Amino acid sequence: MPLAPDELGRALGEPLAPHSLLCRNQAGDFQQAVRGAGPVVVACTQEQRLFGELGRATEGAVAPVRFVNIRETGGWSRDAAQAMPKLAALLAAAHLPDPDPVPTVTYQSAGRLLIIGPLDRAEQAAALLDDALQVTLFVQNAGRDGGAQARRYPVLAGRLDRLQGRLGAFELTWSQDNPIDLDLCTRCNACLTACPENAIGFDYQVDTTLCKAHRDCVASCTVAGAIDFQRPPRQFTEQYDLVLDLGATPQLRRHELPQGYFVWDGRDPAVLLKLRDMVGEFEKPKFFDYKQSLCAHSRNETVGCSACVDVCSAEAIRSDKRRQQIVVDPHLCAGCGACTTVCPSGAMSYSYPRNPDQARKLRTLLSTYAQAGGRDAVLLLHSQQHGQQLIETLGRAAQLKLAHGVPANVIPVALWHTASLGVDLWLSAIAYGAAQVAVLATDEEAPQYFDALQAQMESAQAILNGLGYEGRHLHLLRADTADALDAHLQQLAPQAPGGPAQAARFAAAPEKRATLALALDHLIAHAPGALPEAIELPAGVPGTGAPFGAVAVDAQSCTLCMSCVSACPANALQDNPQLPQLRFIEKNCVQCGLCEKTCPENAIRLVPRLLLSERRKEAVVLNETQPFHCVRCGNAFGTQKGVGAMLQRLQGHAMFQGAALERLKMCGDCRVIDLYSASDEVRITDL
């Protein structure tokens, strides 16, 4: 691959020592480098394992070592000679310190394995695992031929009612609904011989569709006592650490399966090898942070936003509307981050890495690229799994002249999951100097992620175009092959949409909304032309539509009951302690929809937009009315419209006639006084 050491060194601000065949005859140079105090960056990932072992074996090695791929990502490409700015950017990002460690989630497995499936296949799998794991079989569709005659493993059979849990804590609930108890059965085959209908096979279960109730089998089983047609179905619950599902239809059909649950078609031995190692204590990162105070999920048991619950492919998030929050099971969470990007308020945030660390990496990539003379930078966000494999495959194809490869202006950025970056960091990247941001989605992503990402992109693109930045800046690329990815990247390369004339340097905030505000402030300040008063944004369900907007109030229907104020989680809707007014600060609104769903008069609707004037930060009056004064003491205690609506609705009610209806026009204190005065008059009349 072509290299320009002097050019790269100038971009990085330090001399560069290029090596070739470093993984073999120049390994001594690496050993000498790791004895120093400064970080060592190895610009190759092919022999990462070799270098890691070599570094650990080197006496006196103290330098931290980081690895970065500059070969398949740019060096192996038809325009590799023009890729020096990109290579400098990748090297600069590799020099960044590691993000702060995050809390971990712990699993413990004792190796109790449940195998679900046909008896013959389950026994075959068990024979490959029983020396490392404690195996129990749950038979489904055992077949008339059954399995081996020798009973080597505990066998359960019946109706599988429920399977739930995760590594170290799976719970199986099943019902024993067959007359033959496999736990008591000795497989003596006497019942098979006695049954005149051949209703019992080598699965040792009665086929009730063939059985004619002769009960000869019961008489033949007097010693073992395993057959009882009068036994009512019994439900059992068992605990397991691991599950191997061999069924044609898996018991768990969610897109992201829980840790410890494996589906095997009988072909790939890697599944069984991985199972054998699942004994002991394991850790994974806790991928998210949750702040209930910001959550727009529910108020007063009314659900407004359920975007995170709907998008989670691991089914790790559930609603607890009674406590006005959502609940995340960190053991089920797979770290896709989709819940954080669709969260309108920022109550759910991604922590692997956190926003400031991720933004610092993007800013470093783009600023180094620009300083090295690069133009029209495209950030390609891809996963560390399938996305990384596609890029590496594309690089090898380009080296063989079978593909173009990653263009010189396309900078790959590996993420734990592509759904973990959303509109706040996309717009920040544009503010930092990216001409385009492309998200590579492969078949490893859940279908709902595509919809969520695309909806957010449409909203962000509407903001950019509304500010006067021409062209298409955000792209969702769907590719499952290197050829498809190559075609997508060639379509991106010629485009050069407009961006801010001056790149931003702000540091991202930990909170999503604060980062979004910083990016918008920069994009607005450097907009190329006159700004409109407002930018209309696409509508959508909370979290997948507009991140900004207003609320429109029907003044004729609104009674100023202030239910919306108590429901608003962002303090966008406010009352006025001095006057009956409903006020609104548009900057605070997250378009969660709680006010719309809470309003008893259906007087509120959401208006997705981005208001650009200073009025966006000011409290404006949406509705106001005259106060209603108590007919007894004259103090204001409500609104004329609210009290009038209450009187109109209750005037025909049997409990609100005469004096009772008149008391509704009184404040709370006068109502009590009047009620007791009326009671005293009644007692005097009785005397």
Secondary structure in CASP SS format (residue, H / E / C, confidence):
PFRMAT SS
TARGET T0000
AUTHOR 0000-0000-0000
METHOD secondary structure of the structure
MODEL  1
M C 1.00
P C 1.00
L C 1.00
A C 1.00
P H 1.00
D H 1.00
E H 1.00
L H 1.00
G H 1.00
R H 1.00
A H 1.00
L H 1.00
G C 1.00
E C 1.00
P C 1.00
L C 1.00
A C 1.00
P C 1.00
H C 1.00
S C 1.00
L C 1.00
L C 1.00
C C 1.00
R C 1.00
N C 1.00
Q C 1.00
A H 1.00
G H 1.00
D H 1.00
F H 1.00
Q H 1.00
Q H 1.00
A H 1.00
V C 1.00
R C 1.00
G C 1.00
A C 1.00
G C 1.00
P C 1.00
V E 1.00
V E 1.00
V E 1.00
A C 1.00
C C 1.00
T C 1.00
Q C 1.00
E C 1.00
Q H 1.00
R H 1.00
L H 1.00
F H 1.00
G H 1.00
E H 1.00
L H 1.00
G H 1.00
R H 1.00
A H 1.00
T C 1.00
E C 1.00
G C 1.00
A C 1.00
V C 1.00
A C 1.00
P C 1.00
V E 1.00
R E 1.00
F E 1.00
V C 1.00
N C 1.00
I C 1.00
R H 1.00
E H 1.00
T H 1.00
G H 1.00
G H 1.00
W C 1.00
S C 1.00
R C 1.00
D C 1.00
A H 1.00
A H 1.00
Q H 1.00
A C 1.00
M H 1.00
P H 1.00
K H 1.00
L H 1.00
A H 1.00
A H 1.00
L H 1.00
L H 1.00
A H 1.00
A H 1.00
A H 1.00
H C 1.00
L C 1.00
P C 1.00
D C 1.00
P C 1.00
D C 1.00
P C 1.00
V C 1.00
P C 1.00
T E 1.00
V E 1.00
T E 1.00
Y E 1.00
Q E 1.00
S E 1.00
A C 1.00
G C 1.00
R E 1.00
L E 1.00
L E 1.00
I E 1.00
I E 1.00
G E 1.00
P C 1.00
L H 1.00
D H 1.00
R H 1.00
A H 1.00
E H 1.00
Q H 1.00
A H 1.00
A H 1.00
A H 1.00
L C 1.00
L C 1.00
D C 1.00
D C 1.00
A C 1.00
L C 1.00
Q E 1.00
V E 1.00
T E 1.00
L E 1.00
F E 1.00
V E 1.00
Q C 1.00
N C 1.00
A C 1.00
G C 1.00
R C 1.00
D C 1.00
G C 1.00
G C 1.00
A C 1.00
Q C 1.00
A C 1.00
R C 1.00
R C 1.00
Y C 1.00
P C 1.00
V E 1.00
L E 1.00
A E 1.00
G C 1.00
R E 1.00
L E 1.00
D E 1.00
R E 1.00
L E 1.00
Q E 1.00
G C 1.00
R C 1.00
L C 1.00
G C 1.00
A C 1.00
F E 1.00
E E 1.00
L E 1.00
T E 1.00
W E 1.00
S E 1.00
Q E 1.00
D C 1.00
N C 1.00
P C 1.00
I E 1.00
D C 1.00
L C 1.00
D C 1.00
L C 1.00
C C 1.00
T C 1.00
R C 1.00
C C 1.00
N C 1.00
A H 1.00
C H 1.00
L H 1.00
T H 1.00
A H 1.00
C C 1.00
P C 1.00
E C 1.00
N C 1.00
A C 1.00
I E 1.00
G C 1.00
F C 1.00
D C 1.00
Y C 1.00
Q C 1.00
V E 1.00
D C 1.00
T C 1.00
T C 1.00
L C 1.00
C C 1.00
K C 1.00
A C 1.00
H C 1.00
R C 1.00
D H 1.00
C H 1.00
V H 1.00
A H 1.00
S H 1.00
C C 1.00
T C 1.00
V C 1.00
A C 1.00
G C 1.00
A C 1.00
I E 1.00
D C 1.00
F C 1.00
Q C 1.00
R C 1.00
P C 1.00
P C 1.00
R E 1.00
Q E 1.00
F E 1.00
T E 1.00
E E 1.00
Q E 1.00
Y E 1.00
D C 1.00
L E 1.00
V E 1.00
L E 1.00
D E 1.00
L C 1.00
G C 1.00
A C 1.00
T C 1.00
P C 1.00
Q C 1.00
L C 1.00
R C 1.00
R C 1.00
H C 1.00
E C 1.00
L C 1.00
P C 1.00
Q C 1.00
G C 1.00
Y E 1.00
F E 1.00
V E 1.00
W C 1.00
D C 1.00
G C 1.00
R C 1.00
D C 1.00
P H 1.00
A H 1.00
V H 1.00
L H 1.00
L H 1.00
K H 1.00
L H 1.00
R H 1.00
D C 1.00
M C 1.00
V C 1.00
G E 1.00
E E 1.00
F E 1.00
E E 1.00
K E 1.00
P E 1.00
K C 1.00
F C 1.00
F E 1.00
D E 1.00
Y E 1.00
K C 1.00
Q H 1.00
S H 1.00
L H 1.00
C C 1.00
A C 1.00
H C 1.00
S E 1.00
R E 1.00
N C 1.00
E C 1.00
T E 1.00
V E 1.00
G C 1.00
C C 1.00
S C 1.00
A H 1.00
C H 1.00
V H 1.00
D H 1.00
V H 1.00
C C 1.00
S C 1.00
A C 1.00
E C 1.00
A C 1.00
I E 1.00
R E 1.00
S E 1.00
D E 1.00
K H 1.00
R H 1.00
R H 1.00
Q C 1.00
Q E 1.00
I E 1.00
V E 1.00
V E 1.00
D C 1.00
P C 1.00
H C 1.00
L C 1.00
C C 1.00
A C 1.00
G C 1.00
C C 1.00
G C 1.00
A H 1.00
C H 1.00
T H 1.00
T H 1.00
V H 1.00
C C 1.00
P C 1.00
S C 1.00
G C 1.00
A C 1.00
M E 1.00
S E 1.00
Y E 1.00
S E 1.00
Y C 1.00
P C 1.00
R E 1.00
N H 1.00
P H 1.00
D H 1.00
Q H 1.00
A H 1.00
R H 1.00
K H 1.00
L H 1.00
R H 1.00
T H 1.00
L H 1.00
L H 1.00
S H 1.00
T H 1.00
Y H 1.00
A H 1.00
Q H 1.00
A C 1.00
G C 1.00
G C 1.00
R C 1.00
D C 1.00
A C 1.00
V E 1.00
L E 1.00
L E 1.00
L E 1.00
H E 1.00
S E 1.00
Q C 1.00
Q C 1.00
H H 1.00
G H 1.00
Q H 1.00
Q H 1.00
L H 1.00
I H 1.00
E H 1.00
T H 1.00
L H 1.00
G H 1.00
R H 1.00
A H 1.00
A H 1.00
Q H 1.00
L C 1.00
K C 1.00
L C 1.00
A C 1.00
H C 1.00
G C 1.00
V C 1.00
P C 1.00
A C 1.00
N C 1.00
V E 1.00
I E 1.00
P E 1.00
V E 1.00
A E 1.00
L E 1.00
W C 1.00
H C 1.00
T H 1.00
A H 1.00
S H 1.00
L C 1.00
G C 1.00
V H 1.00
D H 1.00
L H 1.00
W H 1.00
L H 1.00
S H 1.00
A H 1.00
I H 1.00
A H 1.00
Y H 1.00
G C 1.00
A C 1.00
A C 1.00
Q E 1.00
V E 1.00
A E 1.00
V E 1.00
L E 1.00
A E 1.00
T C 1.00
D C 1.00
E C 1.00
E C 1.00
A C 1.00
P H 1.00
Q H 1.00
Y H 1.00
F H 1.00
D H 1.00
A H 1.00
L H 1.00
Q H 1.00
A H 1.00
Q H 1.00
M H 1.00
E H 1.00
S H 1.00
A H 1.00
Q H 1.00
A H 1.00
I H 1.00
L H 1.00
N H 1.00
G H 1.00
L C 1.00
G C 1.00
Y C 1.00
E C 1.00
G C 1.00
R C 1.00
H C 1.00
L E 1.00
H E 1.00
L E 1.00
L E 1.00
R E 1.00
A C 1.00
D C 1.00
T C 1.00
A H 1.00
D H 1.00
A H 1.00
L H 1.00
D H 1.00
A H 1.00
H H 1.00
L H 1.00
Q H 1.00
Q H 1.00
L H 1.00
A C 1.00
P C 1.00
Q C 1.00
A C 1.00
P C 1.00
G C 1.00
G C 1.00
P C 1.00
A C 1.00
Q C 1.00
A C 1.00
A C 1.00
R C 1.00
F C 1.00
A C 1.00
A C 1.00
A C 1.00
P C 1.00
E C 1.00
K H 1.00
R H 1.00
A H 1.00
T H 1.00
L H 1.00
A H 1.00
L H 1.00
A H 1.00
L H 1.00
D H 1.00
H H 1.00
L H 1.00
I H 1.00
A H 1.00
H C 1.00
A C 1.00
P C 1.00
G C 1.00
A C 1.00
L C 1.00
P C 1.00
E C 1.00
A E 1.00
I E 1.00
E E 1.00
L C 1.00
P C 1.00
A C 1.00
G C 1.00
V C 1.00
P C 1.00
G C 1.00
T C 1.00
G C 1.00
A C 1.00
P C 1.00
F C 1.00
G E 1.00
A E 1.00
V E 1.00
A E 1.00
V E 1.00
D C 1.00
A C 1.00
Q C 1.00
S C 1.00
C C 1.00
T C 1.00
L C 1.00
C C 1.00
M C 1.00
S H 1.00
C H 1.00
V H 1.00
S H 1.00
A H 1.00
C C 1.00
P C 1.00
A C 1.00
N C 1.00
A C 1.00
L E 1.00
Q E 1.00
D E 1.00
N C 1.00
P C 1.00
Q C 1.00
L C 1.00
P C 1.00
Q E 1.00
L E 1.00
R E 1.00
F E 1.00
I E 1.00
E H 1.00
K H 1.00
N H 1.00
C C 1.00
V C 1.00
Q C 1.00
C C 1.00
G C 1.00
L H 1.00
C H 1.00
E H 1.00
K H 1.00
T H 1.00
C C 1.00
P C 1.00
E C 1.00
N C 1.00
A C 1.00
I E 1.00
R E 1.00
L E 1.00
V E 1.00
P E 1.00
R E 1.00
L E 1.00
L E 1.00
L C 1.00
S C 1.00
E H 1.00
R H 1.00
R H 1.00
K H 1.00
E C 1.00
A E 1.00
V E 1.00
V E 1.00
L E 1.00
N E 1.00
E E 1.00
T C 1.00
Q C 1.00
P E 1.00
F E 1.00
H E 1.00
C C 1.00
V C 1.00
R C 1.00
C C 1.00
G C 1.00
N C 1.00
A E 1.00
F E 1.00
G E 1.00
T E 1.00
Q H 1.00
K H 1.00
G H 1.00
V H 1.00
G H 1.00
A H 1.00
M H 1.00
L H 1.00
Q H 1.00
R H 1.00
L H 1.00
Q C 1.00
G C 1.00
H C 1.00
A C 1.00
M C 1.00
F C 1.00
Q C 1.00
G C 1.00
A H 1.00
A H 1.00
L H 1.00
E H 1.00
R H 1.00
L C 1.00
K C 1.00
M C 1.00
C C 1.00
G H 1.00
D H 1.00
C H 1.00
R H 1.00
V H 1.00
I H 1.00
D H 1.00
L H 1.00
Y H 1.00
S H 1.00
A H 1.00
S H 1.00
D H 1.00
E H 1.00
V H 1.00
R H 1.00
I H 1.00
T H 1.00
D H 1.00
L C 1.00
END
